Amino acid sequence: MDFFFGFNDFSTELTSLDVRKKREFDRMWRVRGGGSIVAKPVIWDTMLVFADMDNHVYGVDIRNGRIKWVFTAGNLFFDSNPAVLEDGRVFIGCYDGYIYCINAKNGEELWRYKTNGEIGCGVYANNDMVLACSRDGNLYALTTYGKLLWKFKTGSSLYCTPGFYKDRIFIGSFDGNLYCLNKEGKELWRFKTGAEILATDTITIAGDVVYFASMDNFLYAVGTDGKELWRFKTGKYGNSSVPLYYNGILYYGARDGIFYAIDASNGNEIWRFLPQGKGVIDKRPLIYGDRIYIGSEDGNVYCLDMNGREIWRFKTGGAVFTSVITSHNMLFFGSFDCHLYAITLDGKEVWRIQTLNKTPGFVPPAYEAWETEIKTDTHGEEVEEGKEDRYLRSLAVHEFDSYKAKSEYAMKSEYTSKSEYK
């Protein structure tokens, strides 16, 4: 999509841009099915497992891209990153409200467990338990054989991949709280932010610090004791991703279309990268071999060096809503164009496979929950312009002063108790 300014009819001077969140973020609840891929794949042995928006989970031979099996659920998969154990059991949540356990060898269903709401984002699994968040506001803890251990109720919907660290569980809720629970499901503490908390991948915990973001436009660092260490301001359109922690630096893609490198110790910006297409970046990046790989809603996968300079990009036919993963010296990711791609580490295509439904799904525009007032000065008079997404998107990406960034280095692309909620 091209974004442009519509002020050619008269002489104007931009004086201010006021962007406000007007309602709860609900983009992911209003999607419609199709063959698009909006979930990170996982690898078990030589089998690559991924889900699409047309109710299917696929098992693909990683060596040649041949589909070995297909599993069909009762509704679409969106941000539904699977988890897999060493024995080949795959766990995945679905918009039909079920947590599924599937055999990675042949796609056979082993069990399912029903919740009372859609399950988006990923499932966490270890040898003792499976954790999944549901739109019904509950975190569910199951055995790896599908028996309920406990559930924990928050104050609103959940769209979060749980984090697990030193026998503690961390989840974010649409009630604006980050919750810390023990492994028996008892609340230890909560930390309040200014808006909904989403986590499209596993919440990041490193060195007794939890790194997470909120729709209040901040990326937070909070100790595992619940005390805030710092916060970092991104753009004006909220945050729904999780950072990657690597060698003391957080690598983070924000909904304002900018990719940041941030000092994990103090929240200072080190550098930023501006993809040419200005698409939302809301998935955790991959670092492999001193290269950074990120997908963007502009349809590209970007390869950067560790200083944020673009090395190459690979163009797909649709938005890249998934993280990039690596195995066998290849990179794997899905696209909204209904294909899963395998490319080399230097960006050359090896193979691609198309999902069974060749028609893409539907995802609402990225910024519908926000409105903007564009104020201009025409012949000394202040005029308020329309609230159109095409204006606010272009303006916001370039309005760096309002971000209060702490870095001058910008790389442009040249190409406590039980829950009170009963």
Summary of the structure (lengths in Angstrom):
residues: 422
radius of gyration: 21.1
end to end distance: 44.1
largest distance: 71.6
contacts: 1534
relative contact order: 0.16
helix: 4%
strand: 44%
